[in-house]
Amino acid sequence: MKGDLTAHERVFRKTHDLDELARACEAIDQTLKPILHEARDLTVFAWEFRYPGDSQVPSQEEAVQMLTLARQVVTALLDQLPTPIRP
């Protein structure tokens, strides 16, 4: 999402809050709203499991589901980028 905002020359604050970033991306392209709505569930994965400690590790099934979702979000964001920027 940060890459999408950068590609569209939008300023954003330093954050791991995917809800905040999703709202900014949706302001650029409303067609992203359904997938970015689901992506909000990924916020916890940005920090919760980063360091060992008191966090309960997600199950393999949950991890696979969230990785699949993350890939879908990345694909959707890449697909809407202007052609000269696309990888």
JOGI-V947830 format. One record per pair of residues at least 12 apart in sequence whose C-alpha atoms are under 10 Angstrom apart, sorted by the first residue. I is the first residue (numbers start at 0). GAP is how many residues later the second one is. D is the distance in whole Angstrom. If there is no record, write none. Layout:
i->[I,I]
gap->[GAP,GAP]
d->[D,D]
This chain:
i->[0,0,0,0,0,0,0,0,0,0,0,0,0,1,1,1,1,1,1,1,1,2,2,2,2,2,3,3,3,3,3,3,3,3,3,4,4,4,4,4,4,6,6,6,6,7,7,7,7,9,9,9,10,11,14,15,15,15,15,15,15,16,16,16,16,16,16,17,17,17,17,17,17,17,17,17,18,18,18,18,18,18,18,18,19,20,20,21,21,21,21,21,21,22,22,22,24,27,28,28,30,30,31,31,31,31,33,34,34,34,34,34,34,34,35,35,35,35,35,35,35,36,37,37,37,37,38,38,38,38,38,38,40,40,40,41,41,41,41,44,44,44,44]
gap->[17,19,20,21,22,23,24,25,35,72,73,76,77,12,13,14,16,19,20,22,23,22,71,74,75,78,17,20,21,24,70,73,74,76,77,16,17,19,20,23,72,74,75,78,79,17,20,73,74,14,15,18,13,12,31,26,27,28,29,30,31,23,25,26,27,29,30,18,19,21,22,23,24,25,26,28,17,18,19,20,21,22,23,24,20,15,19,13,14,15,16,17,18,13,14,17,52,52,48,51,45,49,41,44,45,48,39,34,35,37,38,39,41,42,33,34,36,37,38,40,41,36,28,31,32,35,27,30,31,33,34,35,25,28,29,24,25,27,28,13,18,21,22]
d->[8,10,6,7,10,9,7,10,9,9,8,7,10,10,10,10,10,7,9,9,9,10,10,9,9,10,10,10,7,9,9,7,8,9,7,8,10,7,6,8,10,8,9,8,10,9,8,8,9,8,9,9,9,8,10,10,7,9,9,6,8,8,9,6,9,8,10,8,9,7,5,8,7,5,9,9,8,8,10,8,5,9,9,8,9,9,9,9,6,7,10,8,7,8,9,10,9,10,10,8,9,9,9,7,8,9,10,8,10,8,6,10,8,9,10,10,10,7,10,9,9,10,10,8,9,9,9,7,7,9,7,10,8,9,10,7,9,8,8,9,9,9,10]
